[in-house]
């Protein structure tokens, strides 16, 4: 692995310098740019979309020429958006020039996150991830993404019922540490939203995607 901590911006020959390194290292298997804003430098005047598209396009041209994938790290906006592509800092030209976009969205105040993927040659998908601070690594969670983005109360109830299916609100409250009245109201609302279903005797189960309660 070769680590370079200084590189000219694209306008000052940064792309050419990366190409020269690839010429000198024909067995290279990956180039990581971290972060893109440093390599890009100042945005030239004119159309912001064209500037974003051309900047990423320069790196894509090198990647295609040498047959080496580029992983380009970029920032997201602080404000959220319905379409995760709109969270990229900049215009849609960034996503338009790249072959694939991967956005890591971390839940505020939690170590869990959602990895969202889209691109020309990949299936669009979402993956639930957890973070191990001791190792500095993200790892896959055996948990639906929808559970990560819902309220903590519903998430706790779902996690408990996955481990202990068929419990009453009283047992769920005892098992999760949630208040009984809150639990009783929550499981009813979750049943209304088809996240849970009842056997008619006050015992609740998680509704799996393939199930019809």
Order of alpha helices (4+ residues) and beta strands (2+ residues): alpha-beta-alpha-alpha-beta-alpha-beta-beta-beta-beta-alpha-alpha-alpha-alpha-beta-beta
